[in-house]
Amino acid sequence: MRPAQCAGSAAGTSRRSGTRGARGARIRLDGPEVKLRSSVIQTLALSLHELATNARKGGALATGRGRLAVT
């Protein structure tokens, strides 16, 4: 999801995933397209960043085999 595409328009997250080197996808975002107001994009981005940071520090992504799915 890119903020420039999200402001006041549909933001699709279906079947998008992040990769890390040769290990494959470790973070997966999945769900229907949603319409976001520009005023909520920063809050959503901060929430996803916090989730990923916490997962990396001591959660699922702290190990090499961990995965994070947001659905």
C-alpha positions, -999 to 999 in steps of 0.1 A, spaced: 0 0 0 15 33 -10 2 65 6 0 84 -27 -24 58 -40 -45 56 -8 -55 92 -2 -92 94 -8 -92 63 -30 -94 25 -27 -64 9 -11 -60 -27 -20 -40 -50 3 -51 -83 -12 -22 -108 -16 6 -83 -11 36 -96 9 70 -84 19 101 -104 13 134 -106 30 162 -120 8 160 -157 -2 139 -166 28 107 -157 11 77 -138 24 78 -132 61 51 -105 63 18 -109 46 -10 -84 43 -43 -97 30 -78 -84 28 -104 -66 7 -99 -32 -9 -108 -4 15 -114 33 10 -93 54 33 -95 91 40 -61 109 39 -65 118 76 -62 81 87 -33 70 65 -6 82 88 -22 65 118 -26 32 99 10 34 87 22 41 122 2 11 136 16 -13 109 51 0 116 47 -6 154 33 -41 148 62 -50 126 88 -35 150 74 -53 180 72 -86 160 109 -81 151 121 -73 186 105 -101 205 76 -116 186 71 -138 155 99 -121 135 125 -124 162 134 -159 148 144 -168 113 114 -189 107 87 -166 121 59 -151 100 36 -121 104 1 -121 88 -23 -91 89 -57 -101 76 
